Amino acid sequence: MRAEDLIFRRHALADGITDPELRRARTTGQLVAVAAGAYLHSGSSESLDAIGMHRARVAAAVVAHGGGVVVSHASAAVLHGLDIGAVNLDRVHLTRARRSGGRRTATLHLHIAPLDTDDVTEIDGVAVTSLARTVADVARSESLHQAVVIGDSALHRGVVSIDDVQAVVECHGRRKGIGAARRAVALLDGRSESPGESLSRIRMRECGMPAPELQHEVRTDGGALVGRVDFFWERWGVVGEFDGMSKYRFGSGQSGDIVAKEKLREDAIRDTGLEVIRWVWADLGRFDAVRARFERACARSRRR
């Protein structure tokens, strides 16, 4: 979503459209407000999900605040195309490199913070904090779960490293939230491929499960690849898969065949002598049940 896709009140007035006409267009649903004085045609807005609408609000906020603002924090994560999990997108985040003038409303958080040259990049002509700076800012300001989801997504791309993120965090070592940032960054792992996998790692840690190996390749005794699994506990001979079946239910239109192939894949993994456990989104809120599932799988493995 670009600023060019928006209709701004001041431009409309300059073109001869009146405020009553704008109000009428909103009342009839022809226009949808995305921010004060910024609108989208209804046909454009209907196709937007929460992330798309946030992009529109970011574009409006950048125009409203003029030069010198940099899209940052969760808003920068959205523009970078990162997985954002359950981060609240009601508020647009911008940063200015000033000593004062920050403010926070229900729809905007204007941060005041130093910005080095390496902290800023450009996406579609808009100044945005770099991946490393974005992850560091999110780690300071969002919950641990949200910070790990976004940080894992950034690292998974392979264009930013954990060292890059740690360097940014330590560069601003006296800023608010630095302790939370250090805790979050210590948990990041770019091998996680989805928010569910990132959150699963946190839940495992919280409920005392041993740390697994991520994205392990299961092979036969002859070396043939059986499959790559989300989590693997070699000591106990247990494989863990997050939402494994639903990952294959959509996209091709041949869901039955895809689910059947996944079942065959799981059977092939079990044929190598490994136990397999699965969990879904609902289980992330009751992970003790997953731990019990894991312990039963360990016990079965020991009896073999």
C-alpha positions as a printed Julia matrix, in Angstrom:
304×3 Matrix{Float64}:
   0.0     0.0    0.0
   1.48    3.36  -1.07
   0.47    6.94  -0.33
  -0.53    7.23  -4.02
  -3.28    4.68  -3.38
  -4.93    6.89  -0.76
  -7.37    9.77  -1.15
  -6.41   12.7    1.09
  -8.99   15.26   2.17
  -6.75   18.21   1.41
  -6.12   16.97  -2.12
  -9.83   16.31  -2.65
 -10.72   19.84  -1.48
  -8.09   21.28  -3.81
  -9.73   19.36  -6.65
 -13.11   20.96  -5.89
 -14.71   18.17  -3.84
 -16.51   19.5   -0.76
 -16.56   18.17   2.79
 -20.3    17.33   2.53
 -19.5    15.25  -0.55
 -16.74   13.43   1.31
 -19.07   12.77   4.25
 -21.73   11.46   1.88
 -19.22    9.14   0.22
 -18.29    7.77   3.63
 -21.91    7.37   4.69
 -22.77    5.45   1.53
 -19.68    3.29   1.85
 -17.93    4.59  -1.26
 -15.02    5.75   0.85
 -13.51    4.11   3.92
 -11.46    6.16   6.39
  -8.05    4.71   7.23
  -6.85    7.74   9.23
  -7.9    11.32   9.86
  -8.22   12.93   6.45
  -7.18    9.81   4.52
  -9.51    7.42   2.7
  -9.62    4.41   0.44
 -12.22    3.52  -2.15
 -14.41    0.76  -0.74
 -13.33   -1.64  -3.47
  -9.7    -1.24  -2.41
 -10.36   -1.58   1.31
 -12.55   -4.7    1.03
  -9.58   -6.76  -0.12
  -7.37   -5.69   2.78
  -6.77   -7.82   5.85
  -5.49   -6.38   9.14
  -1.93   -6.19   7.82
  -3.02   -4.53   4.59
  -5.07   -1.97   6.5
  -2.1    -1.26   8.77
   0.05   -0.63   5.7
  -2.56    1.9    4.55
  -2.51    3.63   7.96
   1.29    3.73   7.88
   1.24    5.37   4.45
  -1.23    7.97   5.71
   0.8     8.66   8.86
   4.03    9.14   6.93
   2.38   11.75   4.69
   0.74   13.47   7.66
   4.01   13.84   9.56
   6.21   14.93   6.67
   9.94   14.47   6.35
  12.18   13.15   9.07
   9.96   10.33  10.29
  11.02    6.69  10.01
   8.54    3.81  10.2
   9.61    1.68  13.16
   8.77   -1.03  15.7
   5.79   -3.26  14.79
   4.92   -1.05  11.8
   8.41   -1.59  10.39
   7.99   -5.34  10.92
   4.83   -5.17   8.8
   6.57   -3.27   5.99
   9.47   -5.74   6.06
   6.9    -8.52   5.59
   7.81  -10.33   8.82
   5.55  -12.72  10.69
   4.04  -10.6   13.43
   1.99  -13.1   15.41
  -0.56  -11.41  17.66
   1.01   -7.93  17.75
  -1.62   -5.21  18.09
  -1.82   -3.23  14.84
  -4.21   -0.5   15.99
  -1.32    1.94  16.47
   1.16    3.11  13.8
   4.76    3.43  15.03
   7.06    6.17  13.74
  10.44    7.36  15.05
  12.1    10.76  14.85
  15.73   11.38  15.74
  15.05   14.25  18.14
  15.4    14.9   21.85
  11.73   15.68  22.46
   8.34   15.75  20.79
   7.23   12.15  21.16
   3.57   11.36  21.68
   1.22    8.43  21.93
  -2.44    8.25  20.99
  -4.86    5.42  20.28
  -3.72    5.32  16.64
  -0.14    6.64  16.68
   3.04    6.24  18.69
   5.67    8.77  17.69
   8.92    7.62  19.25
  11.87    9.92  19.89
  15.18    8.08  19.65
  18.61    8.29  18.04
  18.87    6.75  14.58
  22.23    5.88  13.09
  22.71    5.67   9.33
  22.8     1.87   9.53
  19.5     1.89  11.44
  17.49    3.13   8.45
  16.68    1.56   5.11
  14.09    2.28   2.42
  11.1     0.23   1.29
   9.11    1.5   -1.7
  10.46    5.0   -1.14
   9.57    5.05   2.58
  12.2     5.34   5.34
  11.96    2.27   7.58
  14.16    0.98  10.39
  16.53   -1.78   9.31
  15.73   -5.4   10.11
  18.23   -5.45  12.99
  16.94   -2.17  14.45
  13.32   -3.29  13.98
  13.93   -6.54  15.88
  15.75   -4.67  18.65
  12.96   -2.08  18.98
  10.27   -4.76  19.07
  12.25   -6.72  21.66
  12.31   -3.64  23.91
   8.67   -2.7   23.48
   6.57   -5.82  22.88
   5.98   -8.97  24.93
   8.55  -11.77  24.94
   6.31  -13.97  22.78
   5.76  -11.28  20.16
   9.43  -10.3   20.11
  10.55  -13.88  19.53
   8.03  -14.44  16.72
   9.17  -11.3   14.89
  12.86  -11.86  15.63
  12.79  -15.48  14.45
  11.07  -14.37  11.24
  13.77  -11.78  10.56
  16.62  -14.22  11.24
  14.96  -16.91   9.11
  15.44  -14.73   6.03
  19.19  -15.09   6.36
  19.93  -11.42   5.62
  20.35  -10.33   9.24
  22.22  -12.2   11.97
  21.81  -12.55  15.69
  25.09  -10.65  16.07
  23.6    -7.75  14.08
  20.6    -7.6   16.41
  22.7    -7.9   19.57
  24.96   -5.09  18.38
  21.97   -2.76  17.98
  20.59   -3.73  21.39
  23.89   -3.06  23.12
  24.4     0.2   21.23
  21.35    1.54  23.06
  22.11   -0.2   26.34
  20.56    2.42  28.63
  17.23    2.74  26.92
  13.94    1.62  28.45
  13.24   -2.07  27.99
  16.85   -3.12  27.47
  16.54   -6.01  29.93
  13.5    -7.38  28.12
  15.31   -6.98  24.8
  18.3    -8.97  25.99
  16.06  -11.78  27.26
  14.16  -11.93  23.97
  17.24  -11.8   21.75
  18.83  -14.64  23.72
  15.89  -16.86  22.67
  15.87  -16.06  18.94
  16.46  -18.85  16.45
  16.06  -18.36  12.72
  15.5   -22.07  12.16
  11.91  -21.7   13.33
   9.76  -21.38  10.23
   6.46  -20.11  11.62
   5.02  -18.18  14.57
   3.63  -21.45  15.93
   7.07  -23.03  15.99
   8.54  -19.95  17.7
   5.82  -19.93  20.36
   6.21  -23.69  20.85
   9.88  -23.2   21.76
   8.91  -20.65  24.39
   6.22  -22.94  25.81
   8.7   -25.85  25.98
  11.08  -23.65  27.95
   8.33  -22.41  30.28
   7.1   -25.89  31.15
  10.57  -27.4   31.61
  10.82  -29.56  28.51
  14.3   -30.28  27.17
  15.44  -28.11  24.27
  14.93  -29.86  20.93
  16.95  -29.79  17.74
  15.16  -27.75  15.08
  14.49  -28.73  11.45
  16.1   -32.15  11.84
  16.39  -34.41   8.79
  15.12  -37.92   9.5
  16.86  -40.55   7.38
  16.69  -44.31   6.99
  19.6   -46.54   8.0
  20.62  -46.4    4.35
  20.73  -42.6    4.38
  17.56  -41.92   2.4
  15.72  -38.76   3.47
  12.37  -39.51   5.07
  11.48  -35.94   6.01
  12.51  -32.78   7.81
  10.73  -32.32  11.14
  10.04  -29.25  13.26
  11.47  -30.58  16.53
  13.65  -33.56  17.42
  14.82  -34.97  20.74
  17.59  -37.39  19.78
  18.22  -38.65  23.3
  14.62  -39.84  23.6
  13.96  -40.71  19.97
  10.98  -38.37  19.72
   9.87  -36.11  16.88
   7.57  -33.11  17.45
   5.44  -31.44  14.79
   3.49  -28.22  15.26
   0.09  -28.29  13.53
   1.57  -30.79  11.12
  -1.65  -31.9    9.43
  -3.2   -28.45   8.93
  -0.06  -27.19   7.27
  -0.96  -29.36   4.31
  -4.73  -28.82   4.11
  -4.8   -25.74   1.99
  -3.4   -24.43  -1.25
  -3.64  -27.11  -3.91
  -7.33  -27.94  -3.87
  -6.45  -31.61  -3.41
  -6.52  -31.55   0.37
  -7.41  -35.21   0.78
  -4.38  -36.34  -1.22
  -2.1   -33.94   0.65
  -3.29  -35.1    4.07
  -2.88  -38.71   2.96
   0.71  -38.01   1.88
   1.43  -36.39   5.24
   0.05  -39.47   7.0
   2.37  -41.66   4.92
   5.26  -39.36   5.81
   4.5   -39.73   9.51
   4.26  -43.51   9.16
   7.66  -43.51   7.43
   9.16  -41.52  10.31
   7.76  -44.02  12.8
   9.22  -46.85  10.72
  12.69  -45.49  11.52
  11.98  -46.25  15.19
  11.02  -42.71  16.25
   7.97  -41.64  18.22
   5.94  -38.73  16.78
   3.85  -36.22  18.73
   1.78  -33.36  17.31
   0.09  -30.27  18.64
  -2.04  -27.45  17.25
  -2.66  -23.77  18.02
  -5.12  -24.55  20.8
  -2.44  -26.6   22.6
  -0.15  -23.56  22.94
  -2.44  -22.33  25.7
  -2.28  -25.64  27.58
   1.23  -26.85  26.89
   1.32  -29.1   29.94
  -0.78  -31.48  27.82
   1.92  -31.45  25.16
   4.55  -32.1   27.78
   2.55  -35.11  29.01
   2.28  -36.3   25.41
   6.05  -35.96  25.08
   6.68  -37.9   28.3
   4.43  -40.74  27.16
   6.31  -40.86  23.85
   9.6   -41.02  25.74
   8.31  -43.9   27.84
   7.2   -45.79  24.72
  10.58  -45.19  23.12
  12.43  -46.56  26.16
  10.39  -49.78  26.08
  11.51  -50.62  22.56
